[in-house]
Amino acid sequence: MTVIENGQAIESKMIPNDAFIISKSHLAQLFNDLNLFSVDELLAISSSVNKSIAEIAKLQDARFKQMKKQ
């Protein structure tokens, strides 16, 4: 991959064979492809997503409780 800034190549990096670029809006669709991820990879992704959801829920709960106090 080559990073270009103002028309000039400023950096080059090797990209692994299993890397890909995707927009956030299409990310969830990747998990519908049964041949793309192994079970272990899906479990790791699921664990990470669940941790993120739990943290967001905690923050929202704390904000809600703070709003109720006011």
Rosetta blueprint (number, residue, H / E / L):
1 M L
2 T E
3 V E
4 I E
5 E E
6 N L
7 G L
8 Q E
9 A E
10 I E
11 E E
12 S E
13 K L
14 M L
15 I L
16 P L
17 N L
18 D L
19 A L
20 F L
21 I L
22 I L
23 S L
24 K H
25 S H
26 H H
27 L H
28 A H
29 Q H
30 L H
31 F L
32 N L
33 D L
34 L L
35 N L
36 L L
37 F L
38 S L
39 V H
40 D H
41 E H
42 L H
43 L H
44 A H
45 I H
46 S H
47 S H
48 S H
49 V H
50 N H
51 K H
52 S H
53 I H
54 A H
55 E H
56 I H
57 A H
58 K H
59 L H
60 Q H
61 D H
62 A H
63 R H
64 F H
65 K H
66 Q H
67 M H
68 K H
69 K H
70 Q L
